Amino acid sequence: MRLVSDWFKRYLSDPEVVFLALLLIIGFAVIITMGDMLAPVLASVVIAYLLEGLVGKLEQRRIPRLPAVLFVFTVFMLFVTVVIFGLLPQLSQQVTQLFQQIPAMLGEGQALLMQLPERYPELISLEQVSEITTIIRQEIAEFGQTVLSMSLSSVVGVITILVYLILMPLLVFFFLKDKRLIIDWIMQFLPKNRHFADTVWHDVDRQIANYVRGKFWEIIIVWSASFVTFAFMGLQYAMLLGVLVGLSVIIPYVGAAVVTFPVILIAWFQWGWGADFIWLSVAYFVVQALDGNVLVPLLFSEVVNLHPVAIIVAILVFGGLWGFWGVFFAIPLATLVQAVMSAWPSRVATES
């Protein structure tokens, strides 16, 4: 008991440390218990945080905040309009075409599998090929039923999307316009002596801002480069695959490996083992190499100092808690935890 008592006295005797710990615990508890209800608000905060960087740059050029907010918000709404009316219909069309082509792909794949027992009878038999084919067909049938059940509940989904399309732009605009007013209102409920919390926040804010905004531009650039490459080489479903490649950068290490499979598979079904398939594969891996060795160092000037194992664990934990947003913010949240854990002992050592 004395060991526990000494630990509490050493690490929890500082009121600022206790305040920061309680603030983090309350924040995580609110998100876990009320995340679904507050999803539009949380998403709007994230979008406003992304746009705040552009507003800040305009303010540095001596443009008043309100005109800067109006300009950035107008550009953001134009971007959303292009995505909704330009990108989504094209993605929907390509997804429908892909589902229609799946039976032909299965037939071609089954014919290829049937050749394996003839070429390698000591490794695989006809019974194993039939079992593999049956399992694949069952999985696709179950996936089709899942898609059908989702379409049956599409009315509720459409209503939810309409609410988001109306509510979120309003929230984003007011978060940008009244940023200082909202922050001052929140600050009046916090202790005045919060130097430790401010220090941790400034450090985390610098890294999170660099990561989130850099990750957004990485998605856009990789998506655009992949789409242009696929379309130039005549690959089917170029826009759909480009979006998948762009979104894959959200999950470090794992995302690129996972999205490579559909890209290579669709290219093989389209061209077979030909020159077009080889050139497409080379171009795709060049895009991946440029992303990892040129684009990432350029965008992320302030490198998040996290071990790959810590990144993967953070993705699994926060992704399991909050789904897509948990995956997207896994590294910033892990950075927050690391900053607190790094500052906490130094704070205690300073006080002692």
C-alpha positions in Angstrom: 0.0 0.0 0.0 2.8 2.4 0.8 4.2 1.9 -2.7 0.8 2.9 -4.2 0.6 5.8 -1.8 4.1 7.0 -2.8 3.2 6.8 -6.5 0.1 8.9 -6.0 2.0 11.5 -4.0 4.7 11.6 -6.6 2.6 11.8 -9.8 -0.8 13.1 -8.6 0.1 15.7 -6.1 0.3 18.5 -8.6 -3.2 20.1 -9.1 -2.3 20.9 -12.8 -1.4 17.3 -13.5 -4.7 16.1 -11.9 -6.6 18.7 -13.9 -5.2 17.6 -17.2 -5.8 13.9 -16.4 -9.4 14.6 -15.5 -9.9 16.7 -18.6 -8.6 13.9 -20.8 -10.7 11.2 -19.0 -13.8 13.3 -19.3 -13.2 14.0 -23.0 -12.7 10.4 -23.8 -15.7 9.4 -21.8 -18.0 11.9 -23.6 -16.8 10.7 -27.0 -17.2 7.1 -26.1 -20.7 7.4 -24.6 -22.1 10.2 -26.7 -20.0 10.0 -29.9 -22.9 8.9 -32.1 -25.2 11.8 -31.0 -22.4 14.3 -31.2 -21.0 13.0 -34.6 -22.1 16.1 -36.6 -20.6 18.4 -34.0 -17.3 16.5 -33.8 -17.0 16.2 -37.6 -17.7 19.9 -37.9 -15.0 20.7 -35.3 -12.5 18.6 -37.4 -13.4 20.3 -40.6 -13.2 23.8 -39.0 -9.8 22.8 -37.6 -8.7 21.9 -41.1 -9.9 25.1 -42.6 -8.5 27.3 -39.7 -5.1 26.9 -41.2 -6.2 28.6 -44.4 -8.1 31.3 -42.5 -4.9 31.9 -40.4 -2.8 32.4 -43.5 -5.2 35.0 -44.9 -5.2 36.8 -41.5 -1.4 36.9 -41.7 -1.9 38.9 -44.9 -3.9 41.4 -43.0 -7.3 40.3 -44.2 -10.0 40.7 -41.5 -11.2 37.5 -40.1 -14.8 37.6 -41.3 -13.9 38.1 -45.0 -11.2 35.4 -44.6 -13.8 33.0 -43.1 -16.3 33.8 -45.8 -13.8 33.2 -48.6 -12.5 29.9 -47.1 -16.0 28.7 -46.3 -17.2 29.4 -49.9 -14.2 27.5 -51.3 -15.0 24.6 -49.0 -18.7 24.5 -50.1 -17.7 24.5 -53.7 -15.4 21.6 -53.0 -18.2 19.7 -51.2 -20.6 20.4 -54.2 -18.0 19.1 -56.7 -17.6 15.9 -54.5 -21.4 15.3 -54.2 -22.5 16.1 -57.7 -19.3 15.2 -59.6 -17.5 12.5 -57.8 -20.2 10.4 -56.0 -22.3 9.7 -59.1 -19.1 8.5 -61.0 -18.1 6.3 -58.0 -21.6 4.8 -57.8 -21.6 4.0 -61.5 -18.2 2.3 -61.3 -19.2 0.3 -58.2 -22.3 -0.9 -60.0 -20.3 -1.9 -63.1 -17.8 -3.7 -60.9 -20.6 -5.7 -59.2 -22.0 -6.6 -62.6 -18.6 -7.9 -63.8 -17.9 -10.0 -60.7 -19.6 -13.2 -62.1 -17.4 -13.0 -65.2 -14.3 -12.5 -63.0 -15.3 -15.5 -60.9 -15.7 -17.6 -63.9 -12.3 -16.6 -65.3 -10.7 -17.1 -61.9 -12.2 -20.5 -61.5 -10.9 -21.5 -64.9 -7.4 -20.5 -63.9 -7.7 -22.4 -60.6 -8.8 -25.5 -62.5 -5.5 -25.5 -64.3 -3.5 -25.7 -61.1 -4.2 -29.4 -60.3 -3.0 -30.3 -63.8 0.2 -28.3 -63.5 0.9 -29.0 -59.8 -0.9 -32.2 -58.8 1.4 -32.7 -55.8 0.4 -29.3 -54.3 -3.3 -28.9 -55.0 -6.2 -31.2 -56.0 -9.5 -30.7 -57.8 -11.4 -31.1 -54.5 -9.4 -28.3 -52.9 -10.1 -26.0 -55.9 -13.8 -26.8 -55.7 -13.8 -26.0 -52.0 -12.0 -22.7 -52.5 -14.4 -21.7 -55.3 -17.4 -22.6 -53.1 -16.1 -20.5 -50.2 -15.5 -17.5 -52.5 -19.0 -17.7 -53.9 -20.5 -18.0 -50.5 -18.6 -14.9 -49.2 -19.7 -12.9 -52.3 -23.3 -14.0 -51.8 -23.2 -12.9 -48.1 -21.6 -9.6 -49.1 -24.4 -9.1 -51.6 -27.0 -9.7 -49.0 -25.3 -7.2 -46.7 -25.4 -4.6 -49.5 -29.1 -5.4 -50.1 -29.9 -4.9 -46.5 -28.1 -1.6 -46.4 -30.0 -0.5 -49.5 -33.3 -1.4 -47.8 -32.5 1.0 -45.0 -31.3 3.7 -47.4 -34.3 5.9 -46.6 -33.0 6.5 -43.1 -29.5 6.9 -44.5 -30.7 9.6 -47.0 -32.5 11.5 -44.2 -29.4 11.4 -42.1 -27.2 12.6 -44.9 -29.7 15.5 -45.6 -29.5 16.5 -42.0 -25.7 16.4 -42.1 -25.6 18.4 -45.3 -27.7 21.2 -43.7 -26.4 21.1 -40.1 -22.7 20.6 -40.6 -22.0 23.6 -42.9 -23.7 25.8 -40.4 -21.7 24.4 -37.6 -18.4 24.7 -39.6 -19.2 28.4 -40.4 -20.0 29.4 -36.8 -17.0 27.5 -35.5 -14.8 29.5 -37.8 -16.5 32.8 -37.4 -16.8 32.7 -33.6 -13.7 30.8 -32.8 -12.4 33.3 -30.3 -15.8 33.7 -28.6 -16.2 29.9 -28.3 -12.7 29.5 -26.9 -13.2 32.3 -24.4 -16.5 30.8 -23.2 -14.8 27.4 -22.6 -11.8 29.0 -20.9 -14.0 30.6 -18.2 -14.8 27.1 -16.9 -11.2 26.1 -16.6 -8.7 26.9 -13.8 -6.6 30.0 -14.4 -3.4 28.2 -13.4 -3.1 25.7 -16.2 0.5 26.3 -17.5 1.2 22.5 -17.7 -1.9 21.8 -19.7 -1.2 24.8 -22.0 2.3 23.6 -22.6 1.1 20.1 -23.5 -1.6 21.4 -25.7 0.7 23.8 -27.7 3.1 20.9 -28.4 0.3 18.5 -29.4 -1.6 21.2 -31.4 1.6 21.8 -33.5 2.0 18.1 -34.3 -1.7 17.4 -34.9 -2.1 20.4 -37.1 0.8 19.3 -39.2 -0.4 15.7 -39.3 -4.2 16.3 -40.1 -3.7 19.0 -42.7 -0.8 17.1 -44.2 -2.8 13.9 -44.3 -5.7 15.7 -46.1 -3.4 17.0 -48.8 -1.7 13.6 -49.1 -5.0 12.0 -49.7 -5.9 14.5 -52.4 -2.5 14.3 -54.2 -2.2 10.5 -54.1 -5.8 10.2 -55.2 -5.3 12.6 -58.1 -2.0 11.0 -59.2 -3.4 7.5 -59.0 -6.5 8.5 -61.0 -4.5 10.2 -63.7 -2.2 7.2 -63.9 -5.0 4.7 -64.1 -7.0 6.7 -66.6 -4.0 7.4 -68.9 -3.2 3.7 -69.0 -6.8 2.7 -69.7 -7.5 0.8 -66.4 -11.1 0.1 -65.7 -12.7 1.8 -62.6 -9.9 4.4 -62.6 -11.8 6.8 -60.4 -12.9 4.1 -57.9 -9.4 2.7 -57.6 -7.9 6.2 -57.4 -10.1 7.0 -54.4 -9.2 3.8 -52.7 -5.5 4.4 -53.1 -5.9 8.0 -51.8 -7.9 6.8 -48.8 -5.4 4.0 -48.1 -2.8 6.6 -46.9 -5.0 7.1 -43.8 -3.8 3.8 -42.4 0.1 3.7 -42.4 1.8 0.5 -43.6 -1.5 -1.5 -43.8 -3.5 0.7 -46.1 -1.1 0.5 -49.1 -0.7 -3.3 -48.8 -4.5 -3.8 -48.7 -5.4 -1.6 -51.6 -2.7 -3.1 -53.8 -4.7 -6.3 -54.1 -7.8 -4.9 -55.9 -5.6 -2.7 -58.1 -3.4 -5.6 -59.3 -6.4 -8.0 -59.5 -8.5 -5.7 -61.7 -5.5 -5.0 -63.9 -4.9 -8.8 -64.3 -8.6 -9.5 -65.1 -8.5 -6.7 -67.7 -5.1 -7.5 -69.4 -3.8 -10.8 -68.1 0.0 -11.3 -67.9 0.7 -8.8 -70.7 2.8 -5.7 -71.1 -0.1 -3.4 -70.1 -0.3 -5.3 -66.8 3.4 -4.9 -66.1 3.5 -1.2 -67.0 0.5 -0.6 -64.8 2.1 -2.4 -61.9 5.3 -0.5 -62.3 3.4 2.9 -62.5 1.4 2.0 -59.4 4.5 1.1 -57.4 6.2 4.3 -58.6 3.3 6.3 -57.2 3.5 4.5 -53.9 7.3 5.0 -53.7 7.0 8.8 -54.5 4.3 9.0 -51.8 6.5 7.4 -49.1 9.8 8.9 -50.0 9.0 12.4 -51.4 5.5 13.5 -50.5 5.4 12.4 -46.9 8.7 14.0 -45.9 7.6 17.2 -47.8 4.1 17.4 -46.2 5.0 16.3 -42.7 7.8 18.6 -41.9 7.4 18.0 -38.2 7.7 14.2 -38.0 5.5 12.4 -35.4 8.0 10.5 -33.4 6.1 7.2 -32.9 7.4 3.7 -33.3 5.6 1.6 -36.1 4.3 -0.8 -33.4 2.8 2.1 -31.5 1.1 3.4 -34.7 -0.4 0.0 -35.5 -1.6 -0.5 -31.9 -3.2 3.0 -31.9 -5.0 2.3 -35.2 -6.4 -1.0 -33.8 -7.5 0.6 -30.5 -8.9 3.9 -31.7 -10.3 2.4 -34.8 -12.2 -0.2 -32.7 -13.6 2.5 -30.5 -14.6 5.1 -33.1 -14.5 3.5 -36.5 -13.3 5.6 -39.4 -12.6 8.7 -37.3 -10.7 6.6 -34.8 -8.5 5.3 -37.6 -8.0 8.8 -39.1 -7.1 10.3 -35.7 -5.2 7.3 -34.3 -1.8 8.9 -34.8 -2.8 12.4 -33.4 -4.5 10.7 -30.4 -1.4 8.5 -29.8 0.7 11.7 -30.1 -1.5 13.3 -27.4 -1.0 10.3 -25.1 2.8 10.3 -25.8 3.0 14.1 -25.1 1.2 13.7 -21.8 3.3 10.7 -20.7 6.5 12.5 -21.7 5.7 15.8 -20.0 4.3 14.2 -16.9 7.5 12.8 -15.4 9.5 15.9 -16.4 6.9 18.0 -14.6 7.1 15.9 -11.5 10.9 16.0 -11.6 10.8 19.8 -11.9 8.5 20.2 -9.0 10.5 17.8 -6.8 
